[in-house]
């Protein structure tokens, strides 16, 4: 019964830690959804108005804001940010470790 283990160190990506198939893509989508949510919050937009602006129904907006990203690619999320008046920048840099990775960083959106 002394099988108590201490905390497991994180890799820095919860999706990798949980064994997701494409953890970097999942983390990127999560950050993009966070940016969408920030724009909505700062502009005080109702979900129905957001749905109208981005061409989906309100329940889809609700699911997205609750982190349900099924059916949304990173590309689609970037286009949604454009439709909400945001620029999205992609940068390519030499890899900094053995394994190349994908990352998304967010600046203040408004």
DOKOLKOL-971637 format. One line per 8 residues: number of its first residue (from 1); for each residue x, y, z of N, C-alpha, C, O. Coordinates in nm, 3 decimals. Last residue first. Layout:
% residues N
NUM = X:Y:Z:X:Y:Z:X:Y:Z:X:Y:Z  ...
This chain:
% residues 110
110 = -0.677:4.278:-2.882:-0.740:4.405:-2.924:-0.651:4.521:-2.894:-0.687:4.635:-2.922  -0.514:4.061:-2.806:-0.590:4.056:-2.930:-0.650:4.189:-2.973:-0.671:4.209:-3.092  -0.182:4.022:-2.708:-0.311:4.084:-2.675:-0.389:4.102:-2.803:-0.335:4.154:-2.901  -0.064:3.720:-2.858:-0.043:3.857:-2.812:-0.181:3.910:-2.773:-0.283:3.848:-2.803  0.023:3.383:-2.822:-0.082:3.483:-2.835:-0.034:3.617:-2.783:0.029:3.626:-2.677  0.171:3.124:-3.009:0.181:3.222:-2.901:0.079:3.331:-2.928:0.052:3.366:-3.043  0.199:2.787:-3.072:0.118:2.906:-3.098:0.139:2.998:-2.980:0.128:2.957:-2.864  0.416:2.550:-3.226:0.367:2.623:-3.110:0.287:2.744:-3.157:0.307:2.795:-3.267
102 = 0.554:2.239:-3.306:0.463:2.345:-3.348:0.419:2.417:-3.222:0.388:2.354:-3.121  0.891:2.110:-3.341:0.761:2.123:-3.277:0.681:2.236:-3.338:0.735:2.319:-3.411  1.146:1.865:-3.382:1.081:1.987:-3.427:0.941:1.992:-3.365:0.881:1.887:-3.341  1.364:1.733:-3.144:1.239:1.712:-3.217:1.180:1.847:-3.256:1.164:1.934:-3.170  1.591:1.843:-3.026:1.602:1.727:-3.115:1.479:1.711:-3.203:1.490:1.679:-3.322  1.535:2.201:-3.042:1.562:2.076:-2.971:1.571:1.963:-3.073:1.560:1.986:-3.194  1.471:2.411:-3.197:1.556:2.438:-3.082:1.589:2.313:-3.001:1.663:2.320:-2.902  1.460:2.462:-3.551:1.420:2.387:-3.432:1.522:2.408:-3.321:1.642:2.422:-3.345
94 = 1.429:2.791:-3.688:1.504:2.664:-3.676:1.463:2.592:-3.547:1.435:2.657:-3.446  1.090:2.902:-3.749:1.224:2.921:-3.693:1.297:2.787:-3.694:1.234:2.682:-3.700  0.823:3.080:-3.879:0.900:2.956:-3.890:1.040:2.986:-3.840:1.103:3.083:-3.884  0.508:3.210:-3.780:0.652:3.226:-3.801:0.719:3.089:-3.802:0.676:2.996:-3.734  0.210:3.365:-3.857:0.277:3.236:-3.846:0.425:3.261:-3.868:0.463:3.327:-3.965  -0.047:3.567:-3.723:0.087:3.558:-3.780:0.144:3.419:-3.757:0.128:3.362:-3.649  -0.353:3.707:-3.780:-0.288:3.586:-3.730:-0.154:3.577:-3.801:-0.147:3.579:-3.924  -0.558:3.979:-3.681:-0.451:3.928:-3.766:-0.393:3.804:-3.699:-0.385:3.797:-3.577
86 = -0.912:3.999:-3.638:-0.778:3.978:-3.583:-0.681:3.932:-3.690:-0.717:3.856:-3.780  -1.184:4.015:-3.694:-1.102:4.134:-3.704:-0.962:4.121:-3.647:-0.900:4.222:-3.610  -1.321:3.784:-3.708:-1.346:3.865:-3.589:-1.253:3.986:-3.583:-1.245:4.053:-3.479  -1.210:3.668:-3.927:-1.347:3.716:-3.940:-1.388:3.802:-3.821:-1.479:3.884:-3.832  -0.967:3.589:-3.811:-0.968:3.693:-3.915:-1.108:3.753:-3.928:-1.123:3.874:-3.939  -1.065:3.387:-3.646:-1.004:3.505:-3.585:-0.998:3.619:-3.685:-1.021:3.735:-3.649  -1.145:3.210:-3.845:-1.246:3.268:-3.756:-1.191:3.392:-3.687:-1.262:3.492:-3.672  -0.896:3.141:-3.950:-0.989:3.217:-4.034:-1.100:3.280:-3.950:-1.145:3.390:-3.980
78 = -0.801:2.995:-3.733:-0.731:3.118:-3.773:-0.821:3.205:-3.861:-0.821:3.327:-3.848  -0.979:2.783:-3.739:-0.978:2.871:-3.623:-0.906:3.003:-3.654:-0.947:3.109:-3.607  -0.904:2.664:-3.982:-1.039:2.719:-3.967:-1.045:2.816:-3.849:-1.110:2.921:-3.858  -0.642:2.583:-3.917:-0.668:2.676:-4.026:-0.804:2.742:-4.012:-0.816:2.863:-4.028  -0.687:2.396:-3.717:-0.615:2.519:-3.684:-0.640:2.625:-3.791:-0.659:2.742:-3.760  -1.027:2.281:-3.756:-0.883:2.269:-3.777:-0.817:2.398:-3.730:-0.885:2.498:-3.707  -1.305:2.149:-3.607:-1.231:2.273:-3.628:-1.083:2.241:-3.644:-1.022:2.181:-3.556  -1.413:1.908:-3.546:-1.463:1.974:-3.667:-1.395:2.107:-3.695:-1.424:2.171:-3.796
70 = -1.383:1.958:-3.201:-1.406:1.861:-3.308:-1.466:1.935:-3.428:-1.558:2.015:-3.412  -1.346:2.120:-2.983:-1.288:2.163:-3.110:-1.304:2.062:-3.223:-1.245:2.079:-3.330  -1.481:2.235:-2.717:-1.513:2.123:-2.807:-1.467:2.160:-2.947:-1.542:2.223:-3.022  -1.451:2.447:-2.545:-1.335:2.364:-2.575:-1.361:2.244:-2.662:-1.273:2.160:-2.680  -1.659:2.614:-2.519:-1.643:2.516:-2.410:-1.531:2.417:-2.440:-1.516:2.316:-2.372  -1.655:2.746:-2.756:-1.611:2.820:-2.638:-1.599:2.732:-2.514:-1.536:2.771:-2.416  -1.767:2.545:-2.918:-1.630:2.588:-2.938:-1.576:2.658:-2.813:-1.464:2.630:-2.770  -2.032:2.536:-2.823:-1.945:2.418:-2.811:-1.798:2.458:-2.822:-1.714:2.411:-2.746
62 = -2.113:2.799:-2.897:-2.115:2.756:-2.758:-2.022:2.637:-2.735:-1.944:2.635:-2.641  -2.094:2.784:-3.175:-2.012:2.881:-3.102:-2.002:2.839:-2.956:-1.894:2.843:-2.897  -2.291:2.591:-3.217:-2.152:2.563:-3.256:-2.057:2.658:-3.185:-1.951:2.616:-3.139  -2.524:2.724:-3.134:-2.476:2.608:-3.058:-2.332:2.569:-3.092:-2.259:2.520:-3.006  -2.539:2.929:-3.340:-2.502:2.961:-3.201:-2.459:2.840:-3.120:-2.363:2.851:-3.043  -2.388:2.829:-3.654:-2.501:2.852:-3.566:-2.452:2.875:-3.422:-2.338:2.844:-3.388  -2.165:3.033:-3.859:-2.206:2.906:-3.799:-2.329:2.934:-3.713:-2.371:3.049:-3.701  -2.039:3.270:-3.955:-2.113:3.181:-4.044:-2.141:3.042:-3.990:-2.141:2.944:-4.065
54 = -1.925:3.470:-3.810:-1.836:3.365:-3.859:-1.908:3.258:-3.942:-1.844:3.165:-3.992  -2.133:3.648:-3.749:-2.009:3.699:-3.805:-1.924:3.590:-3.870:-1.858:3.614:-3.971  -2.328:3.478:-3.634:-2.358:3.552:-3.758:-2.229:3.598:-3.827:-2.217:3.588:-3.949  -2.190:3.399:-3.406:-2.234:3.298:-3.503:-2.262:3.364:-3.638:-2.225:3.312:-3.743  -2.169:3.645:-3.277:-2.047:3.575:-3.320:-2.083:3.473:-3.428:-2.015:3.463:-3.530  -2.439:3.687:-3.217:-2.370:3.780:-3.306:-2.242:3.717:-3.361:-2.210:3.733:-3.479  -2.483:3.474:-3.042:-2.561:3.481:-3.166:-2.495:3.576:-3.267:-2.495:3.549:-3.387  -2.314:3.535:-2.831:-2.284:3.418:-2.914:-2.363:3.421:-3.044:-2.313:3.375:-3.147
46 = -2.239:3.886:-2.816:-2.326:3.773:-2.784:-2.292:3.657:-2.877:-2.245:3.679:-2.989  -1.942:4.054:-2.728:-2.029:4.002:-2.833:-2.114:3.888:-2.779:-2.066:3.804:-2.704  -1.748:4.219:-2.610:-1.880:4.198:-2.547:-1.983:4.153:-2.650:-2.094:4.206:-2.658  -1.492:4.237:-2.680:-1.586:4.312:-2.764:-1.729:4.299:-2.714:-1.821:4.360:-2.770  -1.381:4.071:-2.488:-1.342:4.211:-2.491:-1.437:4.296:-2.575:-1.459:4.414:-2.545  -1.505:3.822:-2.553:-1.521:3.883:-2.420:-1.491:4.034:-2.425:-1.568:4.114:-2.373  -1.417:3.778:-2.814:-1.560:3.782:-2.784:-1.584:3.855:-2.652:-1.673:3.939:-2.642  -1.140:3.771:-2.773:-1.199:3.872:-2.861:-1.347:3.889:-2.829:-1.397:4.002:-2.818
38 = -1.125:3.546:-2.604:-1.080:3.678:-2.556:-1.139:3.790:-2.641:-1.183:3.892:-2.588  -1.211:3.341:-2.773:-1.289:3.374:-2.652:-1.252:3.512:-2.598:-1.339:3.585:-2.552  -1.001:3.342:-2.958:-1.139:3.369:-3.002:-1.222:3.413:-2.882:-1.295:3.512:-2.889  -0.791:3.265:-2.787:-0.788:3.396:-2.853:-0.927:3.436:-2.901:-0.966:3.552:-2.887  -0.878:3.008:-2.724:-0.860:3.106:-2.617:-0.858:3.248:-2.674:-0.917:3.339:-2.616  -0.857:2.891:-2.972:-0.991:2.908:-2.914:-0.985:3.010:-2.800:-1.078:3.089:-2.783  -0.577:2.891:-2.987:-0.655:2.968:-3.083:-0.797:2.992:-3.032:-0.851:3.102:-3.048  -0.514:2.714:-2.780:-0.469:2.853:-2.773:-0.546:2.942:-2.870:-0.577:3.057:-2.838
30 = -0.630:2.480:-2.882:-0.672:2.533:-2.752:-0.634:2.680:-2.740:-0.714:2.762:-2.694  -0.481:2.440:-3.112:-0.624:2.468:-3.123:-0.677:2.530:-2.994:-0.759:2.622:-2.997  -0.232:2.385:-2.992:-0.246:2.500:-3.081:-0.394:2.539:-3.094:-0.428:2.657:-3.087  -0.294:2.147:-2.859:-0.255:2.264:-2.781:-0.269:2.391:-2.865:-0.313:2.494:-2.814  -0.348:1.983:-3.082:-0.453:2.007:-2.981:-0.421:2.131:-2.898:-0.510:2.211:-2.870  -0.098:1.984:-3.205:-0.213:2.040:-3.275:-0.324:2.072:-3.177:-0.388:2.177:-3.187  0.048:1.850:-3.009:0.085:1.988:-3.046:-0.029:2.057:-3.119:-0.054:2.176:-3.098  -0.074:1.592:-2.992:-0.080:1.687:-2.881:-0.045:1.830:-2.918:-0.103:1.923:-2.863
22 = -0.222:1.377:-3.141:-0.158:1.496:-3.200:-0.155:1.607:-3.096:-0.227:1.706:-3.109  -0.315:1.182:-2.956:-0.244:1.142:-3.078:-0.166:1.258:-3.139:-0.054:1.238:-3.186  -0.264:1.219:-2.602:-0.337:1.251:-2.725:-0.251:1.219:-2.846:-0.129:1.228:-2.840  -0.156:1.170:-2.346:-0.145:1.069:-2.451:-0.227:1.096:-2.575:-0.257:1.002:-2.649  -0.136:1.355:-2.149:-0.254:1.268:-2.145:-0.257:1.166:-2.258:-0.349:1.085:-2.267  0.091:1.492:-2.222:0.091:1.421:-2.094:-0.024:1.321:-2.085:-0.012:1.217:-2.022  -0.003:1.613:-2.452:0.103:1.510:-2.463:0.104:1.426:-2.337:0.117:1.304:-2.343  -0.182:1.789:-2.335:-0.233:1.691:-2.431:-0.131:1.579:-2.454:-0.169:1.464:-2.474
14 = -0.023:1.956:-2.181:-0.115:1.865:-2.112:-0.167:1.756:-2.207:-0.193:1.644:-2.163  0.294:2.030:-2.213:0.178:2.015:-2.301:0.087:1.910:-2.238:0.116:1.791:-2.242  0.493:2.016:-2.036:0.459:2.150:-2.083:0.340:2.149:-2.177:0.290:2.255:-2.217  0.527:1.777:-1.929:0.609:1.804:-2.048:0.591:1.947:-2.094:0.664:1.994:-2.181  0.537:1.767:-1.572:0.468:1.792:-1.698:0.568:1.814:-1.810:0.679:1.863:-1.789  0.614:1.509:-1.338:0.650:1.635:-1.405:0.580:1.647:-1.540:0.566:1.548:-1.613  0.381:1.387:-1.113:0.453:1.358:-1.237:0.488:1.489:-1.304:0.400:1.573:-1.326  0.412:1.387:-0.758:0.358:1.442:-0.881:0.446:1.407:-1.001:0.568:1.398:-0.991
6 = 0.486:1.063:-0.614:0.481:1.209:-0.615:0.422:1.258:-0.744:0.385:1.178:-0.831  0.295:0.784:-0.518:0.393:0.846:-0.606:0.378:0.997:-0.596:0.269:1.049:-0.573  0.245:0.521:-0.307:0.220:0.664:-0.327:0.332:0.722:-0.410:0.450:0.711:-0.375  0.234:0.258:-0.234:0.252:0.289:-0.376:0.220:0.436:-0.405:0.173:0.470:-0.514  0.215:0.113:0.001:0.302:0.229:-0.004:0.334:0.266:-0.148:0.447:0.300:-0.180  0.080:-0.119:0.000:0.000:0.000:0.000:0.085:0.127:0.000:0.031:0.237:-0.001
